[in-house]
C-alpha cells in the first residue's frame, strides 16, 4: 500500500489542471474542519451547563439520598438504619422529614414544602455556600424553632430576612377529616421564627417552595416522631453506593445527585443529542464536497489511471489511491477542527471572552461554561470518520475508472 499512499498524497497537494478541483478539495477540508469544530464546541458548552446545574443542586441535594421502597416513611430504630449510621462508609448521616404544609404570616399564605433536618445538616451538605444574610444557621435553640426559607419564597410572601412576627405553619392531622364547624381543629399548628438567612439554589423548585427547619419541628407537625421520610448521606473516603446498598438491601432506594434530578438532566441530555444530530447533518453536507472532489479528480486522472493499469495495477489498487486521498482529506479536516476547537474551549475556560450578558452579575455566571469531555471527542471523531468513509466509498465506487480492457491483467 506504500505506493498508493505516495500517489494519493501527491494528488492531494499537487496542482490540478482544473483549478476547480483544488477549490472543491479545499472546501471539503474546511467543511469537515468547521463541522468537527462546531460539534466539539457545542458539546462542550452543553457539558458546561450540565456541570453548572449539578453544582447548583450540590448545595441542597445530598451525595446520596435514601428513601423507603414502600410507603412514605420509616422508623429510625430500624436495625439496618442503626447499622448504616455506625458504618465506616458513612461520614455524615442526616435523617430528614419532608411534607407539604401551609405557611401564613399576616394576610399572606402559601403552600410550602417543609424540610426538617438534623443538626448535622451543615456538615452533610454544602448549604453554607448558598446562604444569604447575616444570621446564624441555627434551626433550634432552647424552646424556639427557626427556619431558613428559599429566597423566592421570601419575595412571594414579602418576608424580610428578619421578620418580626413568627411564621405560622399548618399541617393536617393524620387520619382526620376536616371539621367544617371548626377547621383549625383538624390541623396541627406551630410557629417558626426568623433566622436572618435565606438560601438560593437558583432553581424555583427549591427557592420558591422549600423551608428548612429542625427535624423535631417537622416530626411533631406531621406526627412522625421517631420516623423519617429520607436519609441524606455524605460518604466517607472509603464509602461507595454499593457498600450502602449491601447494608440496606432491597427495602430502600438509593439515589445519587443525578438521579435526584433525573428529569432535569434527562432533558439536558436530550437537547444535547438533538444538537449532535443537527451537527451530524451539517457534517454530512460537508462530506458531499468530498464526493464531488474525488469524482472530479478520478475523471481528471484518467490518463494516470490508464498508465497505472498498464504497469500492472489492479482496479482495486487504483481505487485505493483515491480512497486514501479521501481519508487524508477527512483526517486532515478532523484534526484541524479538533485542535482549533480545543484551543477555543480552553481559552473560554481561562479567559471567558464570550460573555453571558453585557454586565457582570446579570446571570448566575458571567461567561459561557465550557467543559471538554474526552469521551465526546472520541464520539465526534468516530462520527466524522464514519460519515467520511461512507462518502469516500460512495464516490470511488460510483465513479467509473474507464480502464481499457487490453491494458488490464
N, C-alpha and C positions, 0 to 999 in steps of 0.2 A: 504494500500500500504506500511505500515511500514515494514512488514517482508520481502517484496520483495526488498525494498531498503537495508535492512541489509544483505540479501543474496547476492545481486548484488555487494555491497561494499566488502564483503568477497571474492567473486570470483575475483574481480579486483586486490586486494592486496595480496591474498594468493598465495603460490607457487603451480603451477600446476604439475601434474605428468609428463607431457611432457614439457620440458624447451622451446621448440619452441613456445609454446603458449605465454609464458611470453615475449619472444623476439618480437613476432609479435605485442603484445599489446603495448609494449614499443615503437616499431617503429611507431605504429599508433598514440600514443600520441605525439611523436617527430614530425611526419609528419604534424599533424594538427597544432602544435605549430609553426613550421617553416613556413608553408604556411600562417598562420594568421599573423605572424611577418612580412613576406615579403610583404603582402598586405598593412599593416599599414604603413610600411616604404616607399614603393613605392608611395602610395597615398599621403603621407605627403611631399615627395620630389616634386611631381607634384604640390601640393598646394604651396610649397615654390617658385618654379619657376613662377607659375602664379602670386603670390604676388609680386615677383621681377619685372616682366614685368609691372604689374599695377603701381608699384612705379616709374618705368622709365617713363611711359606715364604721370604720375601725374604732372611732371614738365612742360609739354607742353599742355596736354589736360585739359580743364576746368571741373569743377564739373558737370555742365550741359551745353549742347550746344543746341541752339535753331536755327532752320532753317525753312524757309517757306515751307509749304506743296506743294505749286505750285510756279513754277518759281525759279529763282536763287537768287533773291534779294528782299528787301522790304524797305519801307520808314521808316526812324526813327521818322517821325512825326505821325505815326500810333497811335491812341488813346490807343490801347492795350499795345504798347511798352512804352508809357509815363506812363501808369498806373503801368506797371511792374517795371519801373525804380524807382518809388516812393513807391513801395510796401515794407512792413516791412519784407517780406520773403526773400528779396534780400539784401545781404551785398554789393556786387560789381557787376555791370553790365558793360560789355565791348563790344561795337559794333566792328565788325570785317568785313573787306573786303578782300576776297581771290580771287586770279586769277593767271593764268599762264602768264608768261612774259619771254622775252629774256634778259639775263644779259650778258654783254660783258665788257671786260677790256683788252686793248691791242689787241692781236690776238686771245684771248680766249673768247669763247662764250658758253652759256649753257642755256637751257630752265629750268626755276625755278618756284617754287610756291611762289608767293609773298603774305605775310600775313600782312595786315595793321591793327594795333591795337590802341586802345585809350590809353591815358596817364596812366589810372588806371590799365593797364595790369599787372603791377608789384604787385599790391595788390590783383588782382583776381587770379593770377596763382602762381606757385612755380618756375618760370623761374630763379630766382636768385640762386637756388640750382644747376642749370645745366649750368651756365655761366662760361666761362674760359677767362682769360685775365685781364688786369689791367685798362681797360677803364671804362667809366661811362655808365650805362644802359639808355641812352638818345636817343630817336629816332627823336626828332625835337628840334631845337634850332635856334631862330631867322629865318633866311631865308635858313638855311641849313637843309638837311634831312640826317639822319644817318640810318644805318642798322646793324642788328645782324644776320649774316649768320650761317648756320649749319657748324659744324667743318669738315665734309667730303666734303661739297661743297667748303670750303676754300682749301682743299687739291687738289680737282679736278681742280679748276681754278687757282691754285698757288697763292692764296690770303693770304698774311700775315695779322695778326690782325690789323695792321696799314698799309693799302695800300695807296700809295701816290696819284695816280690819282683816280678820282671818278669812281664808278661802274655805267655804263650806262644801263638803263632799257628801254626796248621797249615793247609796247603792241599794238595790232591792234585797230584802231579806230572802234567804233561800227557802223555797218550798211554800211561800205565802202568796196568796192572791192580793191584789191591790184593794184596800179598803176604801171604797169610794166616799164614804162618810168622813173618813179621816185618812187621806192618802199618805201623810207623813209617817203614820204608824207602821206602814209597810216597808219603810226604808230604814237602813242603818245610816246614821249621820255622825260626822266627825269634822274636825277643823284642822286646816294646815296653815302654818304661818310662813311669812316671807323669809327666805334665807339670804336675800340680796344677790342671788345668782340666777342665771338662765343659761340654757345650753343651746347650741346651734349646730346641727348636723348638716345644714344647707339642704335638707330634704323635708318637704311638707309632711310626709308621712310621720315623721318624728316631731319636727319643730312646731307643728300646728295641732298636735293631738296628745302628746305624752307629758305626763307629770311624774317626776321621780319623788318617791317618799320612802320612809323606812318600811321594812318588811313587816314589822309588828303592826304598824298602822294598817297596811293592806290586809293582813290576816284578820284583824278584828273587823274591818269594814266588810270584807267578803265572807266572813265566818269560816275561815280556813286556818284556824290555829293548829300549829304543828304540821302544816302542809305547805306545799309549794306547787306552782304551775310549771316551773322550769328550773334548771340549774345552769349557771353560766360558769365556764371553766377557762382558766388560764393554765396552759400546760407547763410542766417543768421542762428543763432542757432534755431530759430523758423520756419525756412523755410522748405519746402518739395517740392518734384516734383509734387505732387498732387495739391498743392496750386498754383504753377506756371501754371500748365495745366488748372486750373479753370479760371485763368486770361486770358490766350491766346486763349483758345478754340481750335477747330479743324484746324484753319488756319496755325498753326505752329507745327512743330515736335520737340520733346524734347528727347535728348539722354544723358544718363549718361556716365561715363568713359568706362564702359564695352561695351556699345552699340556703342560708337565711334570707338572702336577697335574690333568689333564683329567678324570679320574673324580670327583675331589672337587668341582670347580667345576660339572661336569655335574649331579651330584646336587643341589647347591645351586640350580642354575638350574631343575631340575625341581620342586623344592619351592616355589620362587618362583612358577612358572607355575601349580601346583596351587592355591596360596593365592590367586592372582589369579583363578582360575576360580571358587573358592568365593565370593570377594567380589563377583564379577560376578553370581552368583546372588542374593546379598543385594541388590545394586543392582536387579536385575530385580524382586524383591519390592517394593522401594521405588517402582519405576515403576508398579506396579499401582495405587498411590494416585493417580497422575496420571490413569490411565484412569478411575478412579472419580470423581475431581474434575471432569474435563472432561465426562464423561457426565451427571453431576448438573447441572452448570452449563448445558449445552445444553438439558436438559429444562426447567430453570427459566426460561431466557431465550426461551421460545417466542414470547412477545408481542413482544419486541425483534426476534426473527428475522422475524416477520410484518411488522413496521414497516420493517425494512431491505429486505425483499423488495419491499414496496410502493414504496419510494423508488428502486428500480432496481438493488439489489444482487443479483448472481447467487449461486447456491448455492456456487460455488467461492469467491467473495469472503467469504461468510458463514462458511464452514468455515475460511477462512484466519484469521479473527479468533480462533477457538478454538485453531487450530494455533499461532498466535503466543503466545497465553496459555500454552499448554503449554510452548512453548520458553522463555518467561520464567521459568516455574517451574523448568525444568531448568537453565537458565543461572544463575539465582539460587542454587539449591541447590549447583550445582557450584562456583561462585565462592566461596561462603561456606565450603564444605568444604575447598577448596584453601587458602584463606587461613588457616583455623584449623589445618589440618594442617601447613602450612609454619611457622607460628609455633611450634607444639608441637615440631616436629623441630629447629628452630633452638635452642629453649630446651633441649632434651635434649642437643644438641651442646655447648652452652656451660656448662650447669649440671649435667647428668647427674642430674636429680632422680629418675629411675626406675632403681633400683639392681639389680645382678645378685644380690647377697646381702646379708645383714644386716651383715656386717663387711667392711672393706677387706682385699683380698688373698685373699678366698675363691675368686675366679675370676681368669682372666688379666686381665680388665678389671673395673672396679668398676661401671660403668654400661652400659646397653644402647647399642651403637654405632648411629648413625643417619647415613646419607649420602643426601642428596637428589640424584637424577639427573633432569635436566630432560627427558630422553627418556621416563622413566617418567611424568612429569607429562603429557606430550603424549599418550601411550598411554591413560592413565587418562581424560583429558578427552575424547579421541576415543571411548572406550568408553561413557562417560556420555552423550555426545551421541547416539551411535548407538542405544543402548537407549531413550533418551528420545524420539528422533524416531519410532522404531517404535511406542512406546506411544502417542504423540500421534496418529500416523497411524491406528492401530487404533481409538482412542477416537472420533475425528472421523468416520471412515468407517462405523463400526458403529452410531453413534447417529443416528437419522433426524432431519431438520430439520422435517418436517411443515409445509412451506410450502404455503399454499393455491394451487391452480393458477391461479385467476383473478387473483391478485396478482403472478404471476411473468411475466417477459418472455421 
